[in-house]
């Protein structure tokens, strides 16, 4: 006779951050499951990065056709059918979801740094067109920063 108890719902996900590091989220370590709300996953990432100004950021994922979607904080992981169909394992990408009208008004240094990393990534990957002279100046700023 088979066991009628429910099997432990295992979950494994990597979150790739803007500085090219990653966070691993699992059922065993963080208690993340498919039934966990997206807001819980976001809060874990925000806490890991010490982000206070969280409204600008989000997690995105790609489906099998490389279409990009943002993780909805109000839905459970399992409700993101395009994400679930790609795994296990799952990959989420941390990034800027909403750009501030005036980045100089961002209060936290870590928020400005995450913005810098996003813009740097977008320029290097060709998603943000940039004239050569501006690219050279941005490169000089980046060298000063590091």
C-alpha positions in Angstrom: 0.0 0.0 0.0 1.4 3.4 -0.9 1.9 6.4 1.4 -0.8 9.0 1.2 1.2 11.7 2.9 2.2 14.7 0.8 5.8 14.8 -0.4 8.0 17.7 0.8 7.8 20.4 -1.8 11.4 21.1 -2.8 12.4 24.4 -4.4 15.7 25.5 -5.8 16.3 29.0 -7.3 19.3 31.1 -8.1 18.9 34.9 -8.1 21.6 36.6 -10.3 22.5 40.0 -8.9 23.7 43.1 -10.8 27.3 42.7 -9.5 27.4 39.2 -11.1 27.1 37.3 -7.8 24.2 35.1 -7.0 22.0 34.1 -4.1 20.7 30.5 -3.9 17.2 30.1 -2.5 16.0 26.7 -1.4 13.2 25.1 0.6 15.7 23.7 3.1 17.7 26.9 3.7 15.1 29.8 3.4 11.8 27.9 3.4 11.0 29.1 -0.1 8.4 26.9 -1.8 6.3 27.2 -5.0 3.5 28.4 -2.7 5.6 31.3 -1.4 4.5 34.8 -2.5 6.8 36.8 -4.8 7.0 39.5 -2.1 8.7 37.1 0.3 11.4 36.3 -2.3 11.8 40.0 -3.1 12.1 40.8 0.6 14.8 38.2 1.0 16.8 39.7 -1.8 16.3 43.2 -0.5 17.5 42.2 2.9 20.5 40.4 1.4 21.5 43.6 -0.4 20.5 46.0 2.5 18.2 47.9 0.2 15.7 50.3 1.8 14.5 52.0 -1.3 12.9 48.9 -2.8 10.2 50.3 -5.0 12.5 50.7 -7.9 13.7 47.1 -8.1 12.3 43.7 -9.0 13.0 40.2 -10.1 12.5 39.0 -13.7 12.7 35.7 -15.3 12.6 34.2 -18.9 10.3 31.6 -20.3 11.4 28.8 -22.7 11.0 31.3 -25.6 13.3 33.8 -23.9 10.4 36.2 -23.2 11.1 38.3 -20.1 8.5 38.7 -17.3 8.6 40.5 -13.9 7.9 38.4 -10.8 4.5 39.6 -9.4 4.9 40.1 -5.7 1.2 39.4 -5.1 1.3 36.0 -6.7 2.9 32.8 -5.5 5.9 31.4 -7.3 3.7 28.5 -8.6 1.3 31.0 -10.1 4.0 32.2 -12.5 3.4 29.5 -15.0 6.0 30.8 -17.4 8.6 30.4 -14.7 7.5 27.1 -13.4 7.5 25.6 -16.9 11.3 26.3 -17.2 12.4 24.4 -14.1 13.5 23.0 -11.9 15.9 24.7 -11.2 14.8 28.3 -11.6 16.7 31.5 -12.3 15.6 35.0 -11.4 17.4 38.2 -12.3 17.5 41.2 -10.0 17.3 44.6 -11.6 15.9 48.1 -11.8 12.3 47.9 -12.7 11.4 51.6 -12.4 13.9 54.4 -13.1 13.7 57.4 -10.9 13.0 60.7 -12.7 16.0 62.2 -10.9 18.5 59.6 -9.7 20.2 62.4 -7.7 17.2 62.3 -5.3 17.9 58.7 -4.4 18.7 58.7 -0.6 20.7 55.6 -0.1 24.2 55.0 -1.5 23.4 51.3 -2.1 20.4 52.3 -4.2 22.6 54.5 -6.4 25.2 51.8 -6.7 22.5 49.3 -7.9 21.4 51.9 -10.4 25.0 52.3 -11.6 25.4 48.5 -12.0 22.1 48.3 -14.0 23.1 51.2 -16.4 26.6 49.8 -16.8 25.2 46.4 -17.7 22.7 47.9 -20.1 25.4 49.9 -21.9 27.8 47.0 -22.1 25.1 44.6 -23.4 23.8 47.2 -26.0 20.4 47.6 -24.4 21.1 51.3 -23.8 22.5 53.1 -26.8 25.4 55.3 -25.9 27.6 57.6 -28.0 31.3 56.7 -27.9 32.3 59.9 -26.1 29.7 59.4 -23.4 30.8 55.8 -23.1 34.4 56.9 -22.6 33.3 59.3 -19.9 31.2 56.6 -18.2 34.2 54.3 -18.3 36.3 56.8 -16.6 33.7 57.3 -13.9 33.5 53.5 -13.4 37.2 53.2 -13.0 37.1 56.0 -10.3 34.3 54.1 -8.6 36.2 50.9 -8.3 
